[in-house]
Amino acid sequence: MFTRVANFLRKVLNRESGETAPEDRRPLTIILRNHHSISRKEISDNALKVLDRLNKAGYEAYLVGGGVRDLLLGKKPKDFDISTSATPDQMRKLFRNCRLVGRRFRLAHVIFGGEVIEVATFRGHHTIQNPQENMKSAARLGQNGILLRDNIFGSIEEDAQRRDFSVNSLYYSVSDFTLRDYTGGLIDLKKGNIRLIGDPETRYREDPVRMLRAIRFAAKLKMTITQETAEPIPRLAALLYDIPSTRLFEEALKLLQSGYGEASYHLLCQYQLFQPLFTLISRNFTKHADSHMEKMVLRVLGNTDQRFRNNMRVNPAFLFAAMLWYPLLAHANILTQENHLSYLNNFSLAMNDVLGEQCRTLAIPKRLTTLMRDIWQLQLHLSRREGSRAYKMMEHPKFRAAYDLLILRAEVENNEELQILSSWWGEFQVAEVPRQKNMLTLLLNKEGYLSPYDHRPLSNHDCI
């Protein structure tokens, strides 16, 4: 009763303070158990424990978001999120294995070994804090409209309006097995529509990452972004420059390394969102998308998607090393023309410059940039196989990744010498020792070496 009265008073005060009402209110639709496909058996036991304990303690609690959406689509959810009337502090008192995270949005993580159940308190509609005031009950916006703080709690109806996309705004109750739809999410799910809740431009300005999320869901779920949701994206794409590079890095991984990277890439380019993420690459786009760089991006994303579908390991260091290889090569060539240093020195300088510029938009961790440097540097030495060098090369921890990049380069450039080199390494890796020794011997011919790429001083033209 107290909560209902408090919510009512807060709504009245918000109206008086000039808060605009949501523009996307729709009649509540309650779907009974025999009219939807969700079963408790498909839900994580730990998520059920959290829901049951919250309900027994007198709080409202629902499974919400991508978990509900995926269950309705017949997919296995990656994780399960919960929305509740309990505040973060009440969650911490209720669960000893609870950790509070986030400053912009306060969340509770209930930890069960390797599984984390994320629990969020129902969000309420916010008033905008005056810069001269210090109102803890108000939200704070940045100069561009970006939401900096929003720990305003409310009812489930308000929470549904504060979510991003309608297909992520469906609530499942374990107490009566019903599904609650406040925003028309079920209709959009059936039609295959990605629709932002509320005024799209306002919601994108609150959090520009929502533009990337629209792309990700459209690619992942093979759905269509509605016209109203899509229209502001190209106009507001530059807002991504205001997002912390660490957050953009995480979003880029979700987009490009989760099994639908190639589809995401096409959508990112279509809505002009690729440039804020990869300025170095987009700077060299061609009219017909037929450069070596653009072919490499498509090929490595396609290969990554295939590896993901085959449950094979995918390494972001390799993905970024391949995507940035041709910008790196171009910059190394420019440096070589501008100074009198050796190509190897200029190549090292180019690696620093390329990584420095890329990390300004995507904060690629040092553990990954170190691996990227290894993969790049090995490209300069794969042709040097005489004596024991071939054996030492294979002992390098990143040899296999470097070899994979060599294969991609040979395919992209359709270069006969690169193809010969990649075929040689492919055979050498699996050959018996006598065959390996014979292969090394056969490298020599009456003119010295079988291929001009087998042994000669490195140049900025070769780069292999």
C-alpha positions in Angstrom: 0.0 0.0 0.0 2.8 2.4 0.9 4.5 1.8 -2.4 1.4 2.5 -4.4 0.8 5.8 -2.5 4.4 6.8 -3.0 4.2 6.0 -6.8 1.0 8.0 -7.1 2.5 11.1 -5.3 5.6 10.9 -7.4 3.6 10.8 -10.6 1.7 13.9 -9.6 4.9 15.8 -8.6 6.5 14.8 -11.9 3.6 16.2 -13.9 3.8 19.4 -12.0 7.6 19.6 -12.6 7.0 19.4 -16.4 7.9 15.8 -17.1 6.5 14.7 -20.4 4.4 11.5 -20.3 5.6 8.5 -22.3 4.3 8.5 -25.9 4.1 4.8 -26.3 1.4 3.6 -23.9 -0.6 0.6 -25.0 -3.2 -1.6 -23.3 -1.8 -4.3 -21.1 -2.0 -7.7 -22.6 -1.9 -10.7 -20.3 -1.2 -14.1 -21.9 -2.2 -17.1 -19.9 0.0 -20.2 -19.6 -1.9 -22.2 -22.3 -1.4 -19.5 -24.8 2.4 -19.1 -24.7 5.3 -21.5 -25.1 7.4 -20.6 -22.1 8.0 -23.4 -19.5 9.8 -23.3 -16.2 11.9 -26.2 -17.3 13.6 -23.9 -19.8 14.6 -21.4 -17.2 17.8 -21.5 -15.2 17.3 -23.0 -11.7 19.2 -20.1 -10.2 16.9 -17.6 -11.8 14.0 -19.5 -10.5 15.5 -19.4 -7.0 15.9 -15.6 -7.2 12.3 -15.2 -8.4 10.8 -17.5 -5.8 12.7 -15.8 -2.9 11.6 -12.3 -4.1 8.0 -13.4 -4.4 8.0 -15.0 -0.9 9.5 -11.9 0.5 6.5 -9.9 -0.8 8.1 -8.3 -3.8 7.0 -8.3 -7.4 9.5 -10.1 -9.6 9.5 -11.1 -13.3 11.8 -12.7 -15.8 12.3 -10.0 -18.4 14.3 -9.0 -21.5 16.3 -11.2 -23.9 15.6 -14.3 -21.9 11.9 -14.1 -22.3 12.3 -13.0 -26.0 14.5 -16.0 -26.8 12.3 -18.5 -25.1 9.3 -17.3 -27.1 11.5 -17.6 -30.3 12.4 -21.2 -29.4 16.1 -20.2 -28.7 18.2 -21.1 -25.7 18.8 -17.9 -23.7 22.4 -16.9 -23.0 21.4 -15.4 -19.6 18.4 -14.5 -17.5 17.5 -11.1 -16.2 15.0 -10.2 -13.6 13.0 -7.0 -12.9 11.6 -6.5 -9.4 10.0 -4.0 -7.1 12.8 -4.6 -4.5 15.4 -1.9 -4.4 19.1 -2.7 -4.7 19.6 -2.3 -0.9 16.7 -4.6 -0.2 18.2 -7.1 -2.7 21.5 -7.0 -0.8 19.7 -7.8 2.5 17.8 -10.6 0.9 20.7 -12.4 -0.8 24.1 -12.9 0.8 25.6 -13.7 -2.6 24.5 -10.3 -4.0 26.8 -7.6 -5.3 25.6 -4.1 -6.3 27.2 -2.8 -9.5 26.8 0.3 -11.7 26.6 4.0 -11.0 24.5 5.1 -14.0 22.0 2.3 -13.4 22.2 0.6 -10.1 21.9 -3.2 -10.5 22.1 -6.2 -8.3 24.2 -9.3 -9.4 23.2 -12.5 -7.6 26.2 -14.8 -8.0 25.8 -18.6 -8.2 29.3 -19.9 -9.0 29.8 -19.2 -12.7 26.3 -17.9 -13.3 25.3 -14.4 -12.6 21.6 -13.4 -12.4 21.2 -9.7 -13.0 18.3 -8.1 -11.1 17.1 -4.5 -11.8 14.6 -2.5 -9.8 11.6 -1.3 -11.7 12.6 2.0 -13.4 10.3 5.1 -13.1 10.0 8.1 -15.4 12.5 10.7 -14.5 12.6 14.4 -14.0 15.7 16.3 -15.3 18.0 17.6 -12.6 18.8 21.3 -12.8 22.7 21.6 -12.9 22.6 24.0 -9.9 20.6 21.5 -7.8 21.7 18.3 -6.2 18.5 16.2 -6.4 19.2 12.5 -5.7 15.7 11.7 -6.9 16.2 13.2 -10.4 18.1 11.9 -13.4 21.1 13.8 -14.9 21.6 14.4 -18.6 24.8 15.4 -20.4 25.0 18.3 -22.8 24.0 16.1 -25.7 21.1 14.6 -23.9 23.0 11.5 -22.8 21.6 10.0 -19.6 24.4 10.1 -17.0 22.4 8.9 -14.0 19.0 7.3 -13.7 18.3 5.5 -10.5 14.7 6.5 -10.4 12.5 3.6 -9.2 8.8 3.1 -10.2 6.2 0.5 -11.1 6.2 -2.3 -13.6 4.1 -0.2 -16.0 6.7 2.5 -16.0 9.6 0.0 -16.2 8.1 -1.4 -19.4 8.1 2.1 -20.9 11.7 2.7 -19.9 13.0 -0.4 -21.7 14.6 0.0 -25.1 12.9 -2.2 -27.6 9.4 -3.7 -27.4 10.6 -7.3 -28.0 12.7 -6.9 -24.8 9.8 -5.6 -22.8 7.9 -8.8 -22.1 7.5 -10.0 -18.5 7.1 -13.6 -17.4 5.7 -14.4 -13.9 6.7 -17.7 -12.2 3.9 -17.2 -9.6 1.0 -17.6 -12.1 2.9 -18.5 -15.3 1.5 -15.5 -17.2 3.2 -13.3 -19.8 2.6 -9.6 -19.5 3.0 -7.3 -22.5 2.8 -3.5 -21.9 4.3 -2.2 -25.2 3.0 -4.4 -28.1 6.2 -6.5 -28.0 4.4 -9.8 -28.9 3.0 -8.3 -32.1 6.5 -7.0 -33.0 8.0 -10.4 -32.2 5.6 -12.1 -34.5 6.1 -9.6 -37.3 9.9 -9.6 -36.9 10.1 -5.9 -36.1 12.7 -4.1 -34.0 10.9 -1.1 -32.6 12.2 1.4 -30.0 9.8 2.3 -27.2 9.0 6.0 -27.0 10.3 8.8 -29.2 13.3 7.3 -31.0 15.4 10.5 -31.2 15.0 11.2 -27.5 15.8 7.6 -26.5 18.9 7.6 -28.7 20.1 10.8 -27.2 19.6 9.4 -23.8 21.9 6.4 -24.7 23.4 6.4 -28.2 24.5 2.8 -27.7 20.8 1.9 -28.4 21.6 2.5 -32.0 24.2 -0.3 -31.9 21.7 -2.5 -30.0 19.1 -2.0 -32.7 21.7 -3.2 -35.3 22.7 -6.1 -33.1 19.1 -7.4 -32.5 18.2 -7.0 -36.1 21.2 -9.0 -37.2 21.0 -11.6 -34.5 17.2 -12.2 -34.7 17.0 -11.6 -38.5 14.4 -9.0 -37.9 13.7 -5.6 -39.5 14.2 -2.2 -37.8 11.0 -0.2 -38.2 11.1 3.0 -40.2 10.5 5.2 -37.2 13.2 3.5 -35.2 15.7 3.6 -38.1 15.2 7.1 -39.4 17.2 9.1 -36.8 20.2 6.7 -36.7 22.3 8.2 -39.5 21.6 11.7 -38.2 22.7 10.8 -34.7 25.5 8.4 -35.5 28.1 11.0 -34.3 26.8 10.8 -30.8 28.8 7.5 -30.4 31.9 9.6 -30.2 30.7 10.7 -26.8 30.5 7.2 -25.5 33.4 5.8 -23.4 35.7 3.7 -25.6 35.6 0.9 -23.1 31.9 0.5 -23.5 32.1 0.7 -27.3 34.7 -2.0 -27.3 32.3 -4.4 -25.5 29.5 -3.5 -27.9 31.8 -4.1 -30.9 32.6 -7.6 -29.6 28.9 -8.3 -29.2 28.2 -7.1 -32.8 31.2 -8.7 -34.6 32.0 -11.8 -32.6 28.8 -13.5 -31.7 27.9 -15.4 -34.9 26.3 -12.6 -36.9 29.2 -10.3 -37.6 28.9 -10.1 -41.3 25.2 -9.2 -41.1 26.0 -6.6 -38.4 28.7 -5.1 -40.6 26.4 -4.5 -43.5 23.8 -2.9 -41.2 26.4 -0.8 -39.5 27.5 0.6 -42.9 23.9 1.1 -44.0 23.1 3.2 -41.0 26.5 5.0 -41.0 27.5 3.5 -37.6 30.6 1.7 -38.7 32.7 4.9 -39.0 32.5 6.0 -35.3 33.7 2.5 -34.4 36.4 2.0 -37.1 37.4 5.4 -38.4 40.7 4.0 -39.9 38.9 1.4 -41.9 35.9 3.5 -43.1 38.3 6.3 -44.2 39.5 3.9 -46.9 36.1 2.7 -48.1 35.8 2.6 -51.9 32.7 3.3 -54.0 32.3 -0.3 -55.1 33.5 -1.9 -51.8 36.2 -3.9 -53.7 39.4 -2.9 -52.0 41.6 -5.5 -50.4 40.7 -4.0 -47.0 37.0 -4.2 -47.5 37.3 -7.8 -48.9 39.4 -8.7 -45.8 36.8 -7.3 -43.4 34.0 -9.3 -45.1 36.1 -12.5 -45.2 37.3 -12.4 -41.6 33.8 -11.7 -40.3 32.4 -14.5 -42.4 35.0 -16.9 -41.1 34.4 -15.7 -37.5 30.7 -16.4 -37.9 31.4 -19.9 -39.2 33.8 -20.7 -36.3 31.1 -19.5 -33.8 28.5 -21.7 -35.4 30.9 -24.6 -35.2 31.5 -24.0 -31.5 35.1 -23.2 -32.3 37.2 -20.6 -30.3 37.1 -17.1 -31.7 39.8 -14.6 -30.7 39.1 -10.8 -30.9 42.9 -10.2 -31.3 42.8 -12.1 -34.6 39.6 -10.4 -35.7 41.0 -6.9 -35.1 44.4 -7.8 -36.5 42.9 -8.9 -39.8 40.5 -5.9 -40.1 43.3 -3.4 -39.5 46.0 -5.2 -41.5 45.6 -3.1 -44.7 45.3 0.3 -42.9 48.5 -0.7 -41.0 50.2 -1.6 -44.3 49.2 1.7 -46.0 50.4 3.7 -43.0 53.8 1.8 -42.9 54.2 2.6 -46.6 53.6 6.3 -46.0 56.1 6.4 -43.2 58.7 4.7 -45.4 58.3 7.3 -48.1 58.6 10.1 -45.5 61.7 9.1 -43.6 65.0 7.2 -44.0 64.3 4.5 -41.4 64.3 0.8 -42.3 61.0 -0.7 -43.2 60.9 -2.8 -40.0 61.3 0.3 -37.9 58.6 2.1 -39.9 56.4 -1.0 -39.6 56.8 -0.8 -35.8 56.0 2.9 -35.8 52.9 2.2 -37.9 51.7 -0.4 -35.4 51.9 2.2 -32.6 50.0 4.8 -34.6 47.3 2.4 -35.9 46.6 1.0 -32.4 46.7 4.4 -30.8 44.1 5.8 -33.2 41.9 2.7 -33.1 42.0 2.6 -29.3 40.6 6.1 -29.0 37.3 4.8 -30.2 37.5 1.2 -29.1 39.5 0.6 -26.0 41.1 -2.7 -27.1 42.9 -4.1 -24.0 46.6 -4.4 -23.9 46.4 -8.2 -23.6 44.8 -8.1 -27.1 47.0 -5.4 -28.7 50.1 -7.4 -27.7 48.7 -10.4 -29.6 47.8 -8.3 -32.5 51.4 -7.0 -32.7 52.7 -10.6 -32.7 50.3 -11.6 -35.5 51.3 -8.6 -37.6 55.1 -8.9 -37.1 55.0 -12.6 -38.0 53.6 -11.6 -41.4 57.1 -10.1 -42.1 58.9 -13.3 -41.3 56.8 -16.2 -42.7 58.7 -16.3 -45.9 62.1 -16.8 -44.1 62.1 -20.6 -43.7 65.7 -21.6 -44.3 67.6 -23.7 -41.8 65.9 -24.1 -38.5 63.7 -20.9 -38.9 60.7 -22.8 -40.0 60.7 -25.0 -36.9 61.2 -22.0 -34.6 58.4 -20.1 -36.4 56.0 -23.0 -35.6 57.0 -22.8 -32.0 55.8 -19.2 -31.7 52.5 -19.0 -29.6 50.8 -16.9 -32.3 52.1 -18.8 -35.3 48.7 -20.4 -36.1 46.9 -17.1 -36.0 49.6 -15.5 -38.2 49.3 -18.4 -40.6 45.5 -18.0 -40.7 46.0 -14.3 -41.6 48.4 -15.3 -44.3 45.7 -17.5 -45.8 43.2 -14.7 -45.7 45.6 -12.4 -47.4 46.3 -14.9 -50.2 42.5 -15.3 -50.8 41.8 -11.6 -50.7 44.6 -10.5 -52.9 44.5 -13.5 -55.2 48.3 -13.4 -55.2 50.0 -16.4 -56.6 53.2 -16.0 -54.4 51.1 -15.6 -51.3 49.1 -18.7 -52.2 52.3 -20.7 -52.7 53.6 -19.6 -49.4 50.4 -20.4 -47.5 50.2 -23.8 -49.2 53.8 -24.5 -48.2 53.1 -23.7 -44.6 49.9 -25.7 -44.6 51.7 -28.8 -45.8 54.8 -28.3 -43.7 52.8 -28.2 -40.4 51.3 -31.7 -40.9 54.2 -33.4 -42.7 56.4 -36.0 -41.1 60.0 -34.9 -40.2 61.6 -36.5 -43.2 59.1 -34.8 -45.5 59.7 -31.5 -43.7 63.5 -31.8 -44.2 62.9 -32.5 -47.9 60.6 -29.5 -48.2 63.3 -27.3 -46.8 65.9 -28.7 -49.1 63.6 -28.2 -52.1 63.3 -24.5 -51.4 66.8 -24.2 -53.0 67.2 -24.4 -56.7 69.9 -23.6 -59.2 69.1 -19.9 -58.9 69.0 -19.9 -55.2 65.3 -20.1 -54.1 62.2 -21.3 -55.7 60.3 -18.1 -55.3 61.4 -14.5 -55.1 59.4 -14.4 -51.9 61.3 -17.2 -50.3 64.4 -15.3 -49.3 65.2 -11.7 -50.0 65.4 -8.4 -48.0 62.1 -7.3 -46.7 60.5 -4.3 -48.5 57.4 -2.2 -48.0 56.0 -3.8 -51.1 56.3 -7.4 -50.0 55.2 -7.3 -46.3 55.0 -11.1 -46.0 
